[in-house]
Amino acid sequence: MNFNMIILISFVFVIIPALIKRFELESKIDARIQKVFDINFIFETAFGKVPKYQYNFYISLALGVVFTYLSLNSDTILSSLFYLFSLLFFAYLAHLNSDDLLDTFSNKIITLLAFYVFYNVLTSSISYFLIDTDWTIIFKNRRYILLGPYFINSQTGDEVWRFWPPLYALLFLVCSGYGTLRENKYKFLIPYAIFSIIFIFALTYDADYYSTKFEEDISNRGYDATSSLIVLTGALVFGLVSYLVTHHYCLKLEDFQVNYWQNILVYLSFAGFLGTLLILDPPGESGVRPSAWGGFVLNLIFAFGSLFIGFGIGVALAFGRRSTLPIFSFPSVAIIELVRAGPLVAWLFFAQFMFPDLMTPIWDADFASRIILVFSFFFGCYLAEILRGGLQSVPHGQYEAATALGLSPTQIKLQIELPQAIRITLPAIVSQMIAMLKDTSLVYFFGITDAFKVAQDIPNQRDFIGQDFDALIFIGMMFWVLSFYLSQISRRIEMSLGLIKEGGGELT
């Protein structure tokens, strides 16, 4: 977008109205001139009154992005037309938020400059992701990125079935969890349909590209997706049915009953994680050893395991540090300060090279167990300090009231103090969870074939030499999408607790 256009718009719709108001012309003339140059008046004349429906914002934003893409991807006279349409829809976005964005002179200037930056970032991103970059390197190695080298090997590729039961369990837990929210069904069904389409497209997309290795056009898929498509479709349908049944059932329940089923889902999540580990590597010689795990799934295993175990460690250390008994407080303080004193990479180095020598007579732990244990303690120690701050903010009068009701100290801590501490510190807890998810990529430095190690390996293939940046960008986007999803879940929980809107916390 030309910067001169921003200057012209600023002069016509911001500077001139300010000068008119400054020199205070005759009232009738002043009112007429101000209407000509008042951007809010022009928007209202063109678009009408600002609607109160939120979907107008998302539809306008989507259409603005679509027409921006069409303007960049077209070399004909239609490019200018699409460009004007994109500006029109972004102008409509400004109209929808005119009360906040265009109410004062300074806000108008800031809005125009912000739009200039946003539009340039948007056009650059669309050009890179959708027009200029060839993503064949990703489609060709989609299974490699997701599962690692062992599960795509011609001799061991039949072991991929081990990931299907965990996928069914994951969709059941997630969809059932959404069903317990008892919201409008379409708030879940529309995003779920979009997710399903993207998932199926990523699995089945097939296109030929010229291979310099084989000197001919070959498929960028390289595998028969029919059987996988059948199983994946079954998993998506299973998740949909789980949501519909749970949603229908929970609409008839009281709040305390819904909370009970939500707690059941939490316990099932932990059981599902343990079941995933047993399916991948059951006792005996029939499984896949942890050293053969890889890809983005390995990062997820590390992250989920660390969050499950680390949360328990964090709660125990938080209460232990606040204990008046030295037998609990001293070890808790020592563990927290010791773990936080060293960087995570140092503790991973300890787990990878020194831990086996120390624990072999007692516990012959595989590398995955050692890594998860280190991540769990690291996350748990930081979580303990976050929860300790939340526990300190709980009024002591609630402890006295719970004691008067006959609750035991354990019940008071777990049912009175801990829920309030989590509620207060929820944003910090989710931030630490997201940080732990991204920290799982540090195992790359030890030669473990996680997603970032795969992103370093695939550009060494003969057909994709020199595409290092594209592979890293894609892996980074995968982590960003998951982190963004976690932040949105946190936001929805905060909204349900009344922590988003002003005054909601006190009312709750």
Secondary structure, 3 states (H helix, E strand, C coil): CCHHHHHHHHHHHHHHHHHHHHHCCCHHHHHHHHHHHCHHHHHHHHHCCCCCCCHHHHHHHHHHHHHHHHHHCCCCCHHHHHHHHHHHHHHHHHHHCHHHHCCCHHHHHHHHHHHHHHHHHHHHHHHHHHHHCCCHHHHHCHHHHHHCCHHHCCCCHHHHHHHHHHHHHHHHHHHHHHHCCCCCCHHHHHHHHHHHHHHHHHHHCCCEEEECCCCEEEECCCCCCHHHHHHHHHHHHHHHHHHHHHHHHHCCCCHHHHHHHHHHHHHHHHHHHHHHHHHHCCCCCCCCCHHHCCHHHHHHHHHHHHHHHHHHHHHHHHHHHHCCCHHHHHHHHHHHHHHHHCCHHHHHHHHHHHHHHHHCCCCCCCHHHHHHHHHHHHHHHHHHHHHHHHHHCCCHHHHHHHHHCCCCHHHHHHHHHHHHHHHHHHHHHHHHHHHHHHHHHHHHHHCCCEHHHHHHHHHHCHHHCCCHHHHHHHHHHHHHHHHHHHHHHHHHHHHHCCCCCCCHHHHC
